[in-house]
Amino acid sequence: MAPARKVSEFYREGNDWFCNAGLPSDITVVVESVNFHLHKFPLMSKCGKIAQIYEESDTREKIFTTVLEEFPGGPDTFFIAVKFCYGVRVELTSRNVVMVYCAADYLEMTDEYGEGNLISKSESFFHKNVLHNWKDCILALQSSDPVMPRAEKLQILSKCFNTLSMMVCTDPSLFGWPMMMYGSLQSPGGSILWNGINTGARIRSSESDWWFEDISYLSVALFEGLIKTMKARGIRPENLAGATMYYARKYLPGLGRWQGGQSGKTRTVSSFSLTPAVVDQKVLLESIEKLLPEKKGKSFCRFLLGLLRVALILGVTHKCKDSLERRIGMQLELATLDGILIPTYSDSDTLYDTDCIERIVHHFMPSESRITSFSPSSFDLQETSPSSGPLRKVAKLIDSYIAEVASDVNLKPGKIRSLAEALPESSRPFHDGLYRALDIYFKEHPWLSEKEKEELCNVIDYQRLSIDACAHASQNQRLPLRVVLQVLFFEQMQLRTALAGCLNVLDTESAPAAPLTVPGDMAGQIVQRDGWVTVVRENRVLKVDMEKMRSRVVELEEEFGKIKQEMKKVTKSHSSLSSPRLVAKKFGCKLIPRSSDAPPDTVESTGLTPRASLEHARSSGHSRHRKSFSLF
């Protein structure tokens, strides 16, 4: 056997490793097609597994050969263990300590085979160095991906997860600054450097997303385990959602098209940068969906809609897709029109996936219990209280959606109707949006029969159309005649109701101390009728002016009757003035001269003239109509 003394050199020839101990090799260990020609004594004195294999074998060959299947870390990690067995100094780092720890456990290098064996050495380094530093903990976690089952068995992963969860809630300057926040622009003490000069400024740890970038370099399984541990330790849901969204945007590039880029500040990658993880996008999306909290918010809803688009493209499981639709439906009032315009990614003839939106609407209806929102200080996620009318917001959104997809020539009338009827009647105080959507659909589908149009128009309540919508519908040639007649009928009813309500309001306002007693529904209808209150007020003023005009006409008629009586008296007393033209001249009225008329004669009278008698009569009570009377 080779002596247990330090060996200064190992060398490699192809797939064979040799030791320059000066003695021939008596054992060959094969790890992943790499042959290690070694000596029994140094290996069996440190490795319980190799000693057991040798004792159980019945071979009598000069050189014993064994194969180590599924060795943690492969040939490189086994070579580190071999050097340790031969007494060569081994350097442990945060990048290799997990591998060495797992390899030592595989080889059973416990203290039973020598004090200070490799298991105790690697375990001590892991606890004293790795778990006290954020950077080293991240590096150790990333390196554990190939040996995850054994690392989980040794509780390496759980210890890293717990340590990182604790550090997230702590000032980063206490355990080593974040890897990606300032890069190399820091002093060992944690202060920021400027041109190599210590500025004394410390890292700002108030930002809750400083750790998103670092953990995004972990694999999907490790990231999922870390997030679950953070959730169990009470990390705020909005922080967990932010980290999950950041991770998803990084490895699902399609999300950026609907999210407007990643949130947060750009981080500088430092000299010890990590290698991005290689992920399966389908597996990633299904894992991300499970990690998302049951919360709601504007940004979160927009993220879920983008995630659903990618899920439809990748063809995820039905369970994952249904869960995303359910999450979106429970906060549909926060969605936007561009967010729900999801194209069809299947072999369907339609441009948009209306079936998906209809399922989301059905998920919205039974969710009256309402999931809670994120805390106000976290996202731009907050929306108003339930009194803001989420049902009406969704109705307005769906009406806009129907109007947008109505231009699709392959969209069937039944789908339009099912979308419109997916919400209850109480969700739409006015049906203007629904009428607009159907009008666009009729315009883009001129081949529809009258029966199909009438069936679609049945979803509209014509009593809930505004005055402008009624006016447009009454002249819309695309609507069936039967529908137009119904619109005209309800338009007249609305006008009567609005005018009657306005008159009641005006009569009430004219009373000195009478309170306003207009029914709430009627008042709301009047206010929302596109300015009809103003129009009716003007009509009221015109009505008053017409009453004044009517009384004036009555007065003029009475005046004219008195004039006729006076003229009869004058005619009887002055028969010579029977000519109308002379009478008119005597009264001072001018007549249009005719070519056959002779110059007028002058008539003189020494008594009371008709003009004087008329002026006397007028002065008794009608002097204020003198100007008007001169017209007759």
Buried (B, 14 or more C-beta within 10 A) or exposed (E): EBEBEEBEEBEEEEEEBBBEBEEEBBBBBBBBEBBBBBBBBBBBBBBBBBBEBBEEEEEEEEEBEBEBEEBBBBBEBBBBBBBBBBEBEBEBBBEBBBBBBBBBBBBBBBEEBBEEBBBBBBBEBBEEBBBEBBBBBBBBBBBBBBBBEBBBEBEBBEBBBBBBBBBBEEEBBEBBBBBBBBBEBBBEEBBBBEEEEEEEEBBEBEBBBBBBBBBBBBBBBBBBBBBBBBBEBEBBBBBBBBBBBBBBBBBBEBBEEBBEEBBBEEBEEBEBEBEEBEBEBBEBBBBBBEBBBEBBBBBBBBBBBBBBBBBBBBEBEEEBBEBBBBBBBBBBBBBEEEBBBBEBBEEEEBBBBBBBBBBBBBBBBEBEEEEEBBBEEBBEBBBEEEEEBBBBBBBBBBBBBBBBBBEBEEBBBEBBBBBBEBBEEEBBEBBBBBBBBBBBBBEEBEEBEEEBBBBBBEBBBBBBBBBEBBBBBBEBEBBBEEBBEBBBEBBEEBBEBBBEBBBBBEEEEEEEEEEEEBEEEBBEBBEBBBEBBEBBBEEBEEEEEEEEEEEEEEEBEEBEEBBEEBBEEBEEEBEEBEEEEBBEBBBEEEEEEEEEEEEEEEEEEEEEBBEEBBEEBBEEEBEEBEEEBEEE
